[in-house]
């Protein structure tokens, strides 16, 4: 695997959650900077060095309500 994609969403309690597509990897953090570090750490812990993805992509998803 050369790339892993995380879906990032705002948590109802505050902060952010991130879950990987195609792998059982999940983390959370209070800020985007903390989240980036946590994602790097969890990927390093989950994958062996020879299987670790070289690219980590964070895909931010947000809901917006627009009223007429």
N, CA, C, O and CB atoms as a CASP TS submission, in Angstrom:
PFRMAT TS
TARGET T0000
AUTHOR 0000-0000-0000
METHOD Language model
MODEL 1
PARENT N/A
ATOM      1  N   UNK     1       0.848  -1.172   0.000  1.00  0.00           N
ATOM      2  CA  UNK     1       0.000   0.000   0.000  1.00  0.00           C
ATOM      3  C   UNK     1       0.893   1.233   0.000  1.00  0.00           C
ATOM      4  O   UNK     1       1.711   1.418   0.901  1.00  0.00           O
ATOM      5  CB  UNK     1      -0.964  -0.001   1.219  1.00  0.00           C
ATOM      6  N   UNK     2       0.733   2.056  -0.996  1.00  0.00           N
ATOM      7  CA  UNK     2       1.569   3.257  -1.076  1.00  0.00           C
ATOM      8  C   UNK     2       0.897   4.470  -0.448  1.00  0.00           C
ATOM      9  O   UNK     2       1.564   5.452  -0.123  1.00  0.00           O
ATOM     10  CB  UNK     2       1.912   3.559  -2.523  1.00  0.00           C
ATOM     11  N   UNK     3      -0.434   4.404  -0.274  1.00  0.00           N
ATOM     12  CA  UNK     3      -1.168   5.543   0.276  1.00  0.00           C
ATOM     13  C   UNK     3      -2.292   5.045   1.175  1.00  0.00           C
ATOM     14  O   UNK     3      -2.903   4.011   0.903  1.00  0.00           O
ATOM     15  CB  UNK     3      -1.734   6.435  -0.858  1.00  0.00           C
ATOM     16  N   UNK     4      -2.557   5.779   2.239  1.00  0.00           N
ATOM     17  CA  UNK     4      -3.695   5.503   3.103  1.00  0.00           C
ATOM     18  C   UNK     4      -4.496   6.789   3.244  1.00  0.00           C
ATOM     19  O   UNK     4      -3.938   7.876   3.394  1.00  0.00           O
ATOM     20  CB  UNK     4      -3.238   4.961   4.498  1.00  0.00           C
ATOM     21  N   UNK     5      -5.815   6.642   3.192  1.00  0.00           N
ATOM     22  CA  UNK     5      -6.699   7.809   3.269  1.00  0.00           C
ATOM     23  C   UNK     5      -7.498   7.738   4.561  1.00  0.00           C
ATOM     24  O   UNK     5      -8.069   6.701   4.896  1.00  0.00           O
ATOM     25  CB  UNK     5      -7.651   7.879   2.034  1.00  0.00           C
ATOM     26  N   UNK     6      -7.532   8.854   5.281  1.00  0.00           N
ATOM     27  CA  UNK     6      -8.321   8.977   6.496  1.00  0.00           C
ATOM     28  C   UNK     6      -9.478   9.926   6.252  1.00  0.00           C
ATOM     29  O   UNK     6      -9.296  11.004   5.687  1.00  0.00           O
ATOM     30  CB  UNK     6      -7.454   9.465   7.671  1.00  0.00           C
ATOM     31  N   UNK     7     -10.669   9.527   6.678  1.00  0.00           N
ATOM     32  CA  UNK     7     -11.827  10.401   6.669  1.00  0.00           C
ATOM     33  C   UNK     7     -11.831  11.136   8.003  1.00  0.00           C
ATOM     34  O   UNK     7     -11.877  10.504   9.058  1.00  0.00           O
ATOM     35  CB  UNK     7     -13.166   9.599   6.438  1.00  0.00           C
ATOM     36  N   UNK     8     -11.784  12.460   7.966  1.00  0.00           N
ATOM     37  CA  UNK     8     -11.713  13.290   9.164  1.00  0.00           C
ATOM     38  C   UNK     8     -13.034  14.029   9.320  1.00  0.00           C
ATOM     39  O   UNK     8     -13.524  14.669   8.390  1.00  0.00           O
ATOM     40  CB  UNK     8     -10.517  14.291   9.092  1.00  0.00           C
ATOM     41  N   UNK     9     -13.602  13.923  10.528  1.00  0.00           N
ATOM     42  CA  UNK     9     -14.850  14.612  10.823  1.00  0.00           C
ATOM     43  C   UNK     9     -14.735  15.329  12.157  1.00  0.00           C
ATOM     44  O   UNK     9     -13.978  14.910  13.033  1.00  0.00           O
ATOM     45  CB  UNK     9     -16.035  13.626  10.837  1.00  0.00           C
ATOM     46  N   UNK    10     -15.488  16.409  12.307  1.00  0.00           N
ATOM     47  CA  UNK    10     -15.557  17.092  13.590  1.00  0.00           C
ATOM     48  C   UNK    10     -16.328  16.198  14.560  1.00  0.00           C
ATOM     49  O   UNK    10     -17.352  15.613  14.206  1.00  0.00           O
ATOM     50  CB  UNK    10     -16.233  18.502  13.451  1.00  0.00           C
ATOM     51  N   UNK    11     -15.828  16.105  15.766  1.00  0.00           N
ATOM     52  CA  UNK    11     -16.475  15.299  16.795  1.00  0.00           C
ATOM     53  C   UNK    11     -17.544  16.128  17.498  1.00  0.00           C
ATOM     54  O   UNK    11     -17.325  17.315  17.742  1.00  0.00           O
ATOM     55  CB  UNK    11     -15.439  14.769  17.814  1.00  0.00           C
ATOM     56  N   UNK    12     -18.692  15.543  17.831  1.00  0.00           N
ATOM     57  CA  UNK    12     -19.726  16.300  18.546  1.00  0.00           C
ATOM     58  C   UNK    12     -19.239  16.838  19.892  1.00  0.00           C
ATOM     59  O   UNK    12     -19.743  17.856  20.367  1.00  0.00           O
ATOM     60  CB  UNK    12     -20.946  15.426  18.763  1.00  0.00           C
ATOM     61  N   UNK    13     -18.269  16.168  20.507  1.00  0.00           N
ATOM     62  CA  UNK    13     -17.717  16.604  21.787  1.00  0.00           C
ATOM     63  C   UNK    13     -16.633  17.659  21.619  1.00  0.00           C
ATOM     64  O   UNK    13     -16.118  18.180  22.608  1.00  0.00           O
ATOM     65  CB  UNK    13     -17.159  15.418  22.540  1.00  0.00           C
ATOM     66  N   UNK    14     -16.285  17.975  20.390  1.00  0.00           N
ATOM     67  CA  UNK    14     -15.184  18.887  20.097  1.00  0.00           C
ATOM     68  C   UNK    14     -14.001  18.112  19.552  1.00  0.00           C
ATOM     69  O   UNK    14     -13.871  16.915  19.809  1.00  0.00           O
ATOM     70  CB  UNK    14     -14.777  19.676  21.351  1.00  0.00           C
ATOM     71  N   UNK    15     -13.155  18.766  18.818  1.00  0.00           N
ATOM     72  CA  UNK    15     -12.001  18.098  18.221  1.00  0.00           C
ATOM     73  C   UNK    15     -12.367  17.371  16.950  1.00  0.00           C
ATOM     74  O   UNK    15     -13.356  17.697  16.293  1.00  0.00           O
ATOM     75  CB  UNK    15     -11.389  17.129  19.200  1.00  0.00           C
ATOM     76  N   UNK    16     -11.553  16.371  16.604  1.00  0.00           N
ATOM     77  CA  UNK    16     -11.697  15.665  15.338  1.00  0.00           C
ATOM     78  C   UNK    16     -11.501  14.169  15.536  1.00  0.00           C
ATOM     79  O   UNK    16     -10.788  13.734  16.441  1.00  0.00           O
ATOM     80  CB  UNK    16     -10.699  16.200  14.306  1.00  0.00           C
ATOM     81  N   UNK    17     -12.153  13.382  14.668  1.00  0.00           N
ATOM     82  CA  UNK    17     -11.906  11.950  14.591  1.00  0.00           C
ATOM     83  C   UNK    17     -11.405  11.634  13.188  1.00  0.00           C
ATOM     84  O   UNK    17     -11.755  12.315  12.224  1.00  0.00           O
ATOM     85  CB  UNK    17     -13.194  11.127  14.932  1.00  0.00           C
ATOM     86  N   UNK    18     -10.588  10.604  13.085  1.00  0.00           N
ATOM     87  CA  UNK    18     -10.053  10.182  11.786  1.00  0.00           C
ATOM     88  C   UNK    18     -10.080   8.669  11.706  1.00  0.00           C
ATOM     89  O   UNK    18      -9.563   7.986  12.590  1.00  0.00           O
ATOM     90  CB  UNK    18      -8.608  10.714  11.571  1.00  0.00           C
ATOM     91  N   UNK    19     -10.686   8.137  10.643  1.00  0.00           N
ATOM     92  CA  UNK    19     -10.711   6.694  10.435  1.00  0.00           C
ATOM     93  C   UNK    19     -10.197   6.388   9.035  1.00  0.00           C
ATOM     94  O   UNK    19     -10.515   7.081   8.068  1.00  0.00           O
ATOM     95  CB  UNK    19     -12.142   6.122  10.637  1.00  0.00           C
ATOM     96  N   UNK    20      -9.405   5.344   8.956  1.00  0.00           N
ATOM     97  CA  UNK    20      -8.791   4.969   7.687  1.00  0.00           C
ATOM     98  C   UNK    20      -9.768   4.190   6.822  1.00  0.00           C
ATOM     99  O   UNK    20     -10.608   3.446   7.329  1.00  0.00           O
ATOM    100  CB  UNK    20      -7.528   4.145   7.925  1.00  0.00           C
ATOM    101  N   UNK    21      -9.650   4.366   5.527  1.00  0.00           N
ATOM    102  CA  UNK    21     -10.396   3.553   4.575  1.00  0.00           C
ATOM    103  C   UNK    21      -9.588   2.299   4.275  1.00  0.00           C
ATOM    104  O   UNK    21      -8.409   2.391   3.931  1.00  0.00           O
ATOM    105  CB  UNK    21     -10.703   4.349   3.267  1.00  0.00           C
ATOM    106  N   UNK    22     -10.199   1.141   4.401  1.00  0.00           N
ATOM    107  CA  UNK    22      -9.533  -0.109   4.053  1.00  0.00           C
ATOM    108  C   UNK    22      -8.600  -0.661   5.110  1.00  0.00           C
ATOM    109  O   UNK    22      -7.897  -1.640   4.857  1.00  0.00           O
ATOM    110  CB  UNK    22      -8.778   0.080   2.820  1.00  0.00           C
ATOM    111  N   UNK    23      -8.575  -0.063   6.283  1.00  0.00           N
ATOM    112  CA  UNK    23      -7.736  -0.565   7.379  1.00  0.00           C
ATOM    113  C   UNK    23      -8.419  -0.208   8.697  1.00  0.00           C
ATOM    114  O   UNK    23      -9.095   0.816   8.788  1.00  0.00           O
ATOM    115  CB  UNK    23      -6.278   0.038   7.314  1.00  0.00           C
ATOM    116  N   UNK    24      -8.249  -1.031   9.695  1.00  0.00           N
ATOM    117  CA  UNK    24      -8.865  -0.800  11.003  1.00  0.00           C
ATOM    118  C   UNK    24      -7.985   0.135  11.828  1.00  0.00           C
ATOM    119  O   UNK    24      -7.373  -0.273  12.814  1.00  0.00           O
ATOM    120  CB  UNK    24      -9.090  -2.142  11.754  1.00  0.00           C
ATOM    121  N   UNK    25      -7.935   1.397  11.403  1.00  0.00           N
ATOM    122  CA  UNK    25      -7.094   2.396  12.065  1.00  0.00           C
ATOM    123  C   UNK    25      -7.972   3.604  12.380  1.00  0.00           C
ATOM    124  O   UNK    25      -8.673   4.117  11.508  1.00  0.00           O
ATOM    125  CB  UNK    25      -5.859   2.803  11.168  1.00  0.00           C
ATOM    126  N   UNK    26      -7.926   4.059  13.651  1.00  0.00           N
ATOM    127  CA  UNK    26      -8.756   5.166  14.108  1.00  0.00           C
ATOM    128  C   UNK    26      -7.975   5.986  15.120  1.00  0.00           C
ATOM    129  O   UNK    26      -7.209   5.432  15.909  1.00  0.00           O
ATOM    130  CB  UNK    26     -10.084   4.653  14.719  1.00  0.00           C
ATOM    131  N   UNK    27      -8.162   7.298  15.106  1.00  0.00           N
ATOM    132  CA  UNK    27      -7.566   8.160  16.119  1.00  0.00           C
ATOM    133  C   UNK    27      -8.413   9.409  16.253  1.00  0.00           C
ATOM    134  O   UNK    27      -9.318   9.648  15.454  1.00  0.00           O
ATOM    135  CB  UNK    27      -6.101   8.522  15.763  1.00  0.00           C
ATOM    136  N   UNK    28      -8.112  10.207  17.277  1.00  0.00           N
ATOM    137  CA  UNK    28      -8.825  11.457  17.503  1.00  0.00           C
ATOM    138  C   UNK    28      -7.884  12.455  18.147  1.00  0.00           C
ATOM    139  O   UNK    28      -6.842  12.087  18.689  1.00  0.00           O
ATOM    140  CB  UNK    28     -10.077  11.236  18.383  1.00  0.00           C
ATOM    141  N   UNK    29      -8.267  13.738  18.080  1.00  0.00           N
ATOM    142  CA  UNK    29      -7.442  14.801  18.658  1.00  0.00           C
ATOM    143  C   UNK    29      -8.270  16.059  18.814  1.00  0.00           C
ATOM    144  O   UNK    29      -9.357  16.177  18.248  1.00  0.00           O
ATOM    145  CB  UNK    29      -6.200  15.079  17.783  1.00  0.00           C
ATOM    146  N   UNK    30      -7.744  17.007  19.595  1.00  0.00           N
ATOM    147  CA  UNK    30      -8.432  18.273  19.834  1.00  0.00           C
ATOM    148  C   UNK    30      -8.234  19.284  18.706  1.00  0.00           C
ATOM    149  O   UNK    30      -9.124  20.089  18.435  1.00  0.00           O
ATOM    150  CB  UNK    30      -7.957  18.871  21.131  1.00  0.00           C
ATOM    151  N   UNK    31      -7.062  19.247  18.041  1.00  0.00           N
ATOM    152  CA  UNK    31      -6.763  20.205  16.981  1.00  0.00           C
ATOM    153  C   UNK    31      -6.305  19.473  15.723  1.00  0.00           C
ATOM    154  O   UNK    31      -5.964  18.291  15.764  1.00  0.00           O
ATOM    155  CB  UNK    31      -5.686  21.209  17.443  1.00  0.00           C
ATOM    156  N   UNK    32      -6.305  20.194  14.610  1.00  0.00           N
ATOM    157  CA  UNK    32      -5.833  19.596  13.354  1.00  0.00           C
ATOM    158  C   UNK    32      -4.347  19.235  13.429  1.00  0.00           C
ATOM    159  O   UNK    32      -3.936  18.199  12.906  1.00  0.00           O
ATOM    160  CB  UNK    32      -6.078  20.560  12.181  1.00  0.00           C
ATOM    161  N   UNK    33      -3.544  20.075  14.071  1.00  0.00           N
ATOM    162  CA  UNK    33      -2.112  19.773  14.209  1.00  0.00           C
ATOM    163  C   UNK    33      -1.892  18.517  15.034  1.00  0.00           C
ATOM    164  O   UNK    33      -1.076  17.671  14.670  1.00  0.00           O
ATOM    165  CB  UNK    33      -1.372  20.951  14.850  1.00  0.00           C
ATOM    166  N   UNK    34      -2.612  18.387  16.140  1.00  0.00           N
ATOM    167  CA  UNK    34      -2.507  17.178  16.967  1.00  0.00           C
ATOM    168  C   UNK    34      -2.974  15.956  16.189  1.00  0.00           C
ATOM    169  O   UNK    34      -2.390  14.878  16.298  1.00  0.00           O
ATOM    170  CB  UNK    34      -3.331  17.331  18.260  1.00  0.00           C
ATOM    171  N   UNK    35      -4.027  16.133  15.405  1.00  0.00           N
ATOM    172  CA  UNK    35      -4.551  15.022  14.622  1.00  0.00           C
ATOM    173  C   UNK    35      -3.514  14.513  13.626  1.00  0.00           C
ATOM    174  O   UNK    35      -3.343  13.303  13.476  1.00  0.00           O
ATOM    175  CB  UNK    35      -5.822  15.444  13.888  1.00  0.00           C
ATOM    176  N   UNK    36      -2.824  15.419  12.949  1.00  0.00           N
ATOM    177  CA  UNK    36      -1.793  15.010  11.992  1.00  0.00           C
ATOM    178  C   UNK    36      -0.713  14.172  12.685  1.00  0.00           C
ATOM    179  O   UNK    36      -0.277  13.152  12.151  1.00  0.00           O
ATOM    180  CB  UNK    36      -1.159  16.250  11.319  1.00  0.00           C
ATOM    181  N   UNK    37      -0.289  14.600  13.860  1.00  0.00           N
ATOM    182  CA  UNK    37       0.704  13.831  14.606  1.00  0.00           C
ATOM    183  C   UNK    37       0.165  12.485  15.059  1.00  0.00           C
ATOM    184  O   UNK    37       0.864  11.474  14.984  1.00  0.00           O
ATOM    185  CB  UNK    37       1.177  14.619  15.806  1.00  0.00           C
ATOM    186  N   UNK    38      -1.079  12.470  15.529  1.00  0.00           N
ATOM    187  CA  UNK    38      -1.688  11.209  15.967  1.00  0.00           C
ATOM    188  C   UNK    38      -1.849  10.231  14.801  1.00  0.00           C
ATOM    189  O   UNK    38      -1.647   9.028  14.965  1.00  0.00           O
ATOM    190  CB  UNK    38      -3.053  11.477  16.616  1.00  0.00           C
ATOM    191  N   UNK    39      -2.211  10.749  13.630  1.00  0.00           N
ATOM    192  CA  UNK    39      -2.359   9.889  12.456  1.00  0.00           C
ATOM    193  C   UNK    39      -1.012   9.273  12.089  1.00  0.00           C
ATOM    194  O   UNK    39      -0.934   8.077  11.806  1.00  0.00           O
ATOM    195  CB  UNK    39      -2.934  10.687  11.259  1.00  0.00           C
ATOM    196  N   UNK    40       0.038  10.070  12.091  1.00  0.00           N
ATOM    197  CA  UNK    40       1.375   9.523  11.803  1.00  0.00           C
ATOM    198  C   UNK    40       1.729   8.423  12.803  1.00  0.00           C
ATOM    199  O   UNK    40       2.220   7.362  12.418  1.00  0.00           O
ATOM    200  CB  UNK    40       2.446  10.647  11.843  1.00  0.00           C
ATOM    201  N   UNK    41       1.479   8.680  14.086  1.00  0.00           N
ATOM    202  CA  UNK    41       1.806   7.702  15.129  1.00  0.00           C
ATOM    203  C   UNK    41       1.016   6.409  14.970  1.00  0.00           C
ATOM    204  O   UNK    41       1.579   5.319  15.069  1.00  0.00           O
ATOM    205  CB  UNK    41       1.542   8.296  16.505  1.00  0.00           C
ATOM    206  N   UNK    42      -0.294   6.527  14.723  1.00  0.00           N
ATOM    207  CA  UNK    42      -1.118   5.329  14.623  1.00  0.00           C
ATOM    208  C   UNK    42      -0.762   4.515  13.373  1.00  0.00           C
ATOM    209  O   UNK    42      -0.818   3.285  13.404  1.00  0.00           O
ATOM    210  CB  UNK    42      -2.605   5.710  14.603  1.00  0.00           C
ATOM    211  N   UNK    43      -0.402   5.177  12.289  1.00  0.00           N
ATOM    212  CA  UNK    43       0.027   4.452  11.085  1.00  0.00           C
ATOM    213  C   UNK    43       1.344   3.724  11.359  1.00  0.00           C
ATOM    214  O   UNK    43       1.514   2.576  10.948  1.00  0.00           O
ATOM    215  CB  UNK    43       0.185   5.426   9.877  1.00  0.00           C
ATOM    216  N   UNK    44       2.266   4.378  12.044  1.00  0.00           N
ATOM    217  CA  UNK    44       3.545   3.744  12.377  1.00  0.00           C
ATOM    218  C   UNK    44       3.344   2.536  13.284  1.00  0.00           C
ATOM    219  O   UNK    44       4.063   1.545  13.163  1.00  0.00           O
ATOM    220  CB  UNK    44       4.482   4.752  13.050  1.00  0.00           C
ATOM    221  N   UNK    45       2.369   2.611  14.197  1.00  0.00           N
ATOM    222  CA  UNK    45       2.105   1.495  15.110  1.00  0.00           C
ATOM    223  C   UNK    45       1.360   0.352  14.424  1.00  0.00           C
ATOM    224  O   UNK    45       1.584  -0.815  14.744  1.00  0.00           O
ATOM    225  CB  UNK    45       1.304   1.981  16.309  1.00  0.00           C
ATOM    226  N   UNK    46       0.488   0.679  13.494  1.00  0.00           N
ATOM    227  CA  UNK    46      -0.368  -0.333  12.867  1.00  0.00           C
ATOM    228  C   UNK    46       0.350  -1.145  11.789  1.00  0.00           C
ATOM    229  O   UNK    46       0.089  -2.339  11.635  1.00  0.00           O
ATOM    230  CB  UNK    46      -1.580   0.330  12.265  1.00  0.00           C
ATOM    231  N   UNK    47       1.240  -0.511  11.052  1.00  0.00           N
ATOM    232  CA  UNK    47       1.901  -1.176   9.922  1.00  0.00           C
ATOM    233  C   UNK    47       3.362  -1.468  10.241  1.00  0.00           C
ATOM    234  O   UNK    47       4.037  -0.674  10.898  1.00  0.00           O
ATOM    235  CB  UNK    47       1.801  -0.309   8.654  1.00  0.00           C
ATOM    236  N   UNK    48       3.841  -2.614   9.770  1.00  0.00           N
ATOM    237  CA  UNK    48       5.277  -2.898   9.837  1.00  0.00           C
ATOM    238  C   UNK    48       6.000  -1.934   8.907  1.00  0.00           C
ATOM    239  O   UNK    48       5.405  -1.398   7.971  1.00  0.00           O
ATOM    240  CB  UNK    48       5.584  -4.388   9.451  1.00  0.00           C
ATOM    241  N   UNK    49       7.279  -1.717   9.166  1.00  0.00           N
ATOM    242  CA  UNK    49       8.053  -0.733   8.402  1.00  0.00           C
ATOM    243  C   UNK    49       8.025  -1.020   6.902  1.00  0.00           C
ATOM    244  O   UNK    49       7.971  -0.085   6.102  1.00  0.00           O
ATOM    245  CB  UNK    49       9.496  -0.710   8.892  1.00  0.00           C
ATOM    246  N   UNK    50       8.060  -2.287   6.506  1.00  0.00           N
ATOM    247  CA  UNK    50       8.086  -2.616   5.074  1.00  0.00           C
ATOM    248  C   UNK    50       6.700  -2.527   4.420  1.00  0.00           C
ATOM    249  O   UNK    50       6.603  -2.540   3.193  1.00  0.00           O
ATOM    250  CB  UNK    50       8.650  -4.017   4.879  1.00  0.00           C
ATOM    251  N   UNK    51       5.627  -2.437   5.220  1.00  0.00           N
ATOM    252  CA  UNK    51       4.269  -2.339   4.687  1.00  0.00           C
ATOM    253  C   UNK    51       3.662  -0.950   4.866  1.00  0.00           C
ATOM    254  O   UNK    51       2.567  -0.686   4.369  1.00  0.00           O
ATOM    255  CB  UNK    51       3.385  -3.364   5.352  1.00  0.00           C
ATOM    256  N   UNK    52       4.352  -0.072   5.560  1.00  0.00           N
ATOM    257  CA  UNK    52       3.817   1.248   5.915  1.00  0.00           C
ATOM    258  C   UNK    52       3.593   2.108   4.675  1.00  0.00           C
ATOM    259  O   UNK    52       4.486   2.220   3.835  1.00  0.00           O
ATOM    260  CB  UNK    52       4.766   1.965   6.883  1.00  0.00           C
ATOM    261  N   UNK    53       2.406   2.720   4.546  1.00  0.00           N
ATOM    262  CA  UNK    53       2.154   3.611   3.404  1.00  0.00           C
ATOM    263  C   UNK    53       3.104   4.808   3.435  1.00  0.00           C
ATOM    264  O   UNK    53       3.424   5.332   4.503  1.00  0.00           O
ATOM    265  CB  UNK    53       0.684   4.098   3.408  1.00  0.00           C
ATOM    266  N   UNK    54       3.544   5.228   2.268  1.00  0.00           N
ATOM    267  CA  UNK    54       4.441   6.380   2.174  1.00  0.00           C
ATOM    268  C   UNK    54       3.682   7.690   2.207  1.00  0.00           C
ATOM    269  O   UNK    54       4.237   8.722   2.585  1.00  0.00           O
ATOM    270  CB  UNK    54       5.265   6.301   0.909  1.00  0.00           C
ATOM    271  N   UNK    55       2.407   7.657   1.812  1.00  0.00           N
ATOM    272  CA  UNK    55       1.587   8.866   1.771  1.00  0.00           C
ATOM    273  C   UNK    55       0.368   8.667   2.667  1.00  0.00           C
ATOM    274  O   UNK    55      -0.314   7.644   2.603  1.00  0.00           O
ATOM    275  CB  UNK    55       1.154   9.202   0.310  1.00  0.00           C
ATOM    276  N   UNK    56       0.112   9.675   3.507  1.00  0.00           N
ATOM    277  CA  UNK    56      -1.088   9.697   4.341  1.00  0.00           C
ATOM    278  C   UNK    56      -1.921  10.890   3.885  1.00  0.00           C
ATOM    279  O   UNK    56      -1.462  12.032   3.905  1.00  0.00           O
ATOM    280  CB  UNK    56      -0.733   9.790   5.885  1.00  0.00           C
ATOM    281  N   UNK    57      -3.149  10.604   3.476  1.00  0.00           N
ATOM    282  CA  UNK    57      -4.040  11.669   3.000  1.00  0.00           C
ATOM    283  C   UNK    57      -5.178  11.842   4.001  1.00  0.00           C
ATOM    284  O   UNK    57      -5.818  10.868   4.399  1.00  0.00           O
ATOM    285  CB  UNK    57      -4.600  11.344   1.573  1.00  0.00           C
ATOM    286  N   UNK    58      -5.427  13.085   4.404  1.00  0.00           N
ATOM    287  CA  UNK    58      -6.540  13.404   5.290  1.00  0.00           C
ATOM    288  C   UNK    58      -7.644  14.050   4.468  1.00  0.00           C
ATOM    289  O   UNK    58      -7.438  15.094   3.850  1.00  0.00           O
ATOM    290  CB  UNK    58      -6.090  14.338   6.451  1.00  0.00           C
ATOM    291  N   UNK    59      -8.807  13.430   4.463  1.00  0.00           N
ATOM    292  CA  UNK    59      -9.956  13.949   3.719  1.00  0.00           C
ATOM    293  C   UNK    59     -10.948  14.498   4.745  1.00  0.00           C
ATOM    294  O   UNK    59     -11.597  13.732   5.457  1.00  0.00           O
ATOM    295  CB  UNK    59     -10.621  12.831   2.810  1.00  0.00           C
ATOM    296  N   UNK    60     -11.063  15.823   4.818  1.00  0.00           N
ATOM    297  CA  UNK    60     -11.937  16.479   5.791  1.00  0.00           C
ATOM    298  C   UNK    60     -13.366  16.514   5.243  1.00  0.00           C
ATOM    299  O   UNK    60     -13.605  16.957   4.119  1.00  0.00           O
ATOM    300  CB  UNK    60     -11.432  17.922   6.112  1.00  0.00           C
ATOM    301  N   UNK    61     -14.302  16.041   6.054  1.00  0.00           N
ATOM    302  CA  UNK    61     -15.719  16.020   5.709  1.00  0.00           C
ATOM    303  C   UNK    61     -16.443  16.912   6.706  1.00  0.00           C
ATOM    304  O   UNK    61     -16.224  16.813   7.913  1.00  0.00           O
ATOM    305  CB  UNK    61     -16.301  14.557   5.719  1.00  0.00           C
ATOM    306  N   UNK    62     -17.296  17.774   6.200  1.00  0.00           N
ATOM    307  CA  UNK    62     -18.057  18.628   7.100  1.00  0.00           C
ATOM    308  C   UNK    62     -19.471  18.784   6.560  1.00  0.00           C
ATOM    309  O   UNK    62     -19.709  18.747   5.353  1.00  0.00           O
ATOM    310  CB  UNK    62     -17.374  20.010   7.270  1.00  0.00           C
ATOM    311  N   UNK    63     -20.384  18.958   7.481  1.00  0.00           N
ATOM    312  CA  UNK    63     -21.776  19.194   7.122  1.00  0.00           C
ATOM    313  C   UNK    63     -22.077  20.670   7.236  1.00  0.00           C
ATOM    314  O   UNK    63     -21.679  21.325   8.200  1.00  0.00           O
ATOM    315  CB  UNK    63     -22.728  18.374   8.011  1.00  0.00           C
ATOM    316  N   UNK    64     -22.775  21.187   6.254  1.00  0.00           N
ATOM    317  CA  UNK    64     -23.213  22.584   6.300  1.00  0.00           C
ATOM    318  C   UNK    64     -24.706  22.612   6.036  1.00  0.00           C
ATOM    319  O   UNK    64     -25.219  21.901   5.172  1.00  0.00           O
ATOM    320  CB  UNK    64     -22.439  23.470   5.260  1.00  0.00           C
ATOM    321  N   UNK    65     -25.378  23.433   6.786  1.00  0.00           N
ATOM    322  CA  UNK    65     -26.798  23.611   6.602  1.00  0.00           C
ATOM    323  C   UNK    65     -27.035  24.999   6.016  1.00  0.00           C
ATOM    324  O   UNK    65     -26.646  26.009   6.602  1.00  0.00           O
ATOM    325  CB  UNK    65     -27.565  23.421   7.936  1.00  0.00           C
ATOM    326  N   UNK    66     -27.669  25.031   4.866  1.00  0.00           N
ATOM    327  CA  UNK    66     -27.978  26.292   4.197  1.00  0.00           C
ATOM    328  C   UNK    66     -29.500  26.394   4.143  1.00  0.00           C
ATOM    329  O   UNK    66     -30.179  25.504   3.631  1.00  0.00           O
ATOM    330  CB  UNK    66     -27.331  26.371   2.747  1.00  0.00           C
ATOM    331  N   UNK    67     -30.009  27.473   4.669  1.00  0.00           N
ATOM    332  CA  UNK    67     -31.453  27.654   4.643  1.00  0.00           C
ATOM    333  C   UNK    67     -31.820  28.738   3.632  1.00  0.00           C
ATOM    334  O   UNK    67     -31.026  29.635   3.348  1.00  0.00           O
ATOM    335  CB  UNK    67     -31.984  28.016   6.049  1.00  0.00           C
ATOM    336  N   UNK    68     -33.015  28.643   3.104  1.00  0.00           N
ATOM    337  CA  UNK    68     -33.474  29.605   2.103  1.00  0.00           C
ATOM    338  C   UNK    68     -34.061  30.836   2.732  1.00  0.00           C
ATOM    339  O   UNK    68     -34.495  31.745   2.025  1.00  0.00           O
ATOM    340  CB  UNK    68     -34.489  28.976   1.194  1.00  0.00           C
TER
END
